[in-house]
Amino acid sequence: MTQVAESTTRIGVAIDIPEPWGSELTRRRAEAGDPQAAYTPAHVTLLGPTEILTESLPAVEKHLEAVASAQEPFTVHLRGTGTFRPITEVVFVTLAVGISECELLAGAIAAGDGIHRDARFPYHPHVTVAQDVPGDALDAVFEDLAGFSARFHVGSFTLFSHGGEGPWQRRRDYPLGGLR
């Protein structure tokens, strides 16, 4: 008897960083030499790359609808930089406002049936601006963006999928608070 491998889809859920700040942070990530800048625009991750069974995608989408409708729109204020060094070679822009809302969304999203992800680290909302690049490049981004500040309204989050190559593909936006 031959076993057939079940089909999976790689998904992620994130809050986009609006313009003009999104392109500024993505550009700065590219300037640091981080190759992910070409594939992943600036964002706050709510669910990192996760393999799900393709057949469970409709149920996951329905779950995301319920999560989004239960969360009211909120404000995010990005301010300054942080790092996960020496644990991981990452520099990020920090959230000064909006942390709790992101934590609640991330927890609710991860609790969905069909979503199983072993997280290496506790969830910490942030915007990655350099990862796995030489130390001097990490230091430069950390210093260059130390005074960064952006405040914006979050009215939705987005489900993305990735086929293994190229950029992540936007699948669907989920308005918060049942907004349409």
ABEGO torsion letter per residue (X at the ends): XBBBBBBBBBBBBBBBBBOAAAAAAAAAAAAAGBAAAAABBBBBBABBBBBBBAAAAAAAAAAAAAAAAABBBBBBBBBEBBBAOAABBBBBBBBABGAAAAAAAAAAAAABBGBBBBBABBBBBBBBABBGBBAAAAAAAAAAAAABBBBBBBABBBBBBBAGBEBBBBABBBBBGGBX
